[in-house]
Amino acid sequence: MIKPLRGITVVDLSRALAGPYCTALLSDMGARIIKVESTNGGDTARQWPPFQDEHSLYFDSVNRNKVSVCLDFYSPEGKEVLGKLIAQADVLVENFKPGTLEKMGLTAARLEELNPRLVVGSVTGFGSAGPLKDDAGLDQVIQGMSGLMSVTGAGPESTYRVGVPIVDITSGMVCAFGIVSALLGQGNGQAVRQVSTSLLETALNLSAFQGQKALSLGEAPSPQGNNHPVIAPYGMYRTTTEPINIAVGSDKQWQSFCQLLGVPLAVEDPRFVTGADRSANRDQLTELVEACLSSKNADEWVALISQAGIPCGPIYDYKQALASAQVAALGLVQQSQRRDGSSLPLLRGPLSLNGEASEIHSPPPLLGEHTAEVLQDLGFSVEEIQRLDAAGRLKINKEMTGAQR
């Protein structure tokens, strides 16, 4: 695959999910990601379930295509190594609590001194201003405070968190976009040194028309269960077997849908003539649609409705989704092997360039797997590396570096 970020080096100080997701996307595009982890257990996600033997699958899911260097950040020797890494890098990514970089000695002035062209990408909980700017932020807390949970649930009386850490993930995406924009700006005279987003800013931007409704009309949207909040019929509908998702998004599709269901006169029913009518009378519309769908099973309806050009599909769990024919055709699941020999199937990144999909060229690293290799590239001798390891200033994965040592 073409790698447009080949030659870009990223020092990745991030942990958990938002930052690592950002750097995973950059790695898909060819950037070299040097994941710098603490000697105090490394990325906190390494301790989070689910586990395959001793390996955290939480960590593995977002740390493809990276190398791991393990340092004591606060020791003079660790600071020296980190400084040398930053001096040779193009990008630094972090998602620490505000003030942590400064405690590590990496003030804005120090970063400028180490590397005047460095782009610093940061993800915080609540942004760089305001009464909450120094608070730690976590995905579910931000889902609640951003309004996202208020529109997710079975109905107006219940609210749910989104079933994946959607704010962390999308914040990582936004940060990656900002970093690539900054790198592009360096080449066209629009120099950018700091790129930042926050979980709160990203989550509120996910509100789209729901947030705009609150802004413009002063109305707070409420959960609509599995129905689209403003378009109908658009949601989950029962068949003779399992339910399916159907999305009728236009009057033309509504007419075709009525023909398919065998109720062509429904297009003239005053309750359902326009999109606004159908949305206002969605309960009666759901009764009509499900009465018609009761004549066939889910697979039959999915085939018929899809052939009519109307978006429709089954409702899979993740095991079913990952085993589907479409996922296989796209090559989304790729087989890899950890350096300790254990097998690891992974999802590749979501982008394709010139028709070529992103690829996994290396599995998630073991803690400190590449410490010796990276330090040797920085000019440290084997003896120096061994001395620093013995003193606890860095950590080398003993299983992997016997030949190097």
HELIX and SHEET records of a PDB file:
HELIX    1   1 ALA A   18  ASP A   28  1                                  11    
HELIX    2   2 THR A   44  GLN A   47  5                                   4    
HELIX    3   3 LEU A   57  ASP A   60  1                                   4    
HELIX    4   4 PRO A   76  ALA A   87  1                                  12    
HELIX    5   5 THR A  100  LYS A  103  1                                   4    
HELIX    6   6 ALA A  108  LEU A  114  1                                   7    
HELIX    7   7 ASP A  139  MET A  145  1                                   7    
HELIX    8   8 MET A  149  VAL A  151  5                                   3    
HELIX    9   9 ILE A  166  GLY A  187  1                                  22    
HELIX   10  10 LEU A  199  ASN A  205  1                                   7    
HELIX   11  11 ALA A  208  LEU A  217  1                                  10    
HELIX   12  12 ASP A  251  LEU A  261  1                                  11    
HELIX   13  13 PRO A  264  GLU A  268  5                                   5    
HELIX   14  14 GLY A  275  ALA A  280  1                                   6    
HELIX   15  15 ARG A  282  LEU A  293  1                                  12    
HELIX   16  16 ALA A  298  GLN A  307  1                                  10    
HELIX   17  17 TYR A  318  LEU A  322  1                                   5    
HELIX   18  18 ALA A  325  LEU A  330  1                                   6    
HELIX   19  19 THR A  371  ASP A  377  1                                   7    
HELIX   20  20 VAL A  382  ALA A  390  1                                   9    
SHEET    1   A 7 GLN A 194  SER A 198  0                                        
SHEET    2   A 7 VAL A 119  THR A 124  1                                        
SHEET    3   A 7 VAL A  91  GLU A  94  1                                        
SHEET    4   A 7 THR A   9  ASP A  12  1                                        
SHEET    5   A 7 ARG A  32  SER A  38  1                                        
SHEET    6   A 7 LYS A  66  LEU A  71  1                                        
SHEET    7   A 7 LEU A 394  LYS A 395 -1                                        
SHEET    1   B 2 PHE A  51  GLN A  52  0                                        
SHEET    2   B 2 HIS A  55  SER A  56 -1                                        
SHEET    1   C 3 TYR A 234  TYR A 237  0                                        
SHEET    2   C 3 ILE A 244  ALA A 247 -1                                        
SHEET    3   C 3 CYS A 312  PRO A 314 -1                                        
SHEET    1   D 2 VAL A 333  GLN A 337  0                                        
SHEET    2   D 2 SER A 343  LEU A 347 -1                                        
SHEET    1   E 2 SER A 352  LEU A 353  0                                        
SHEET    2   E 2 GLU A 356  ALA A 357 -1                                        
END                                                                             
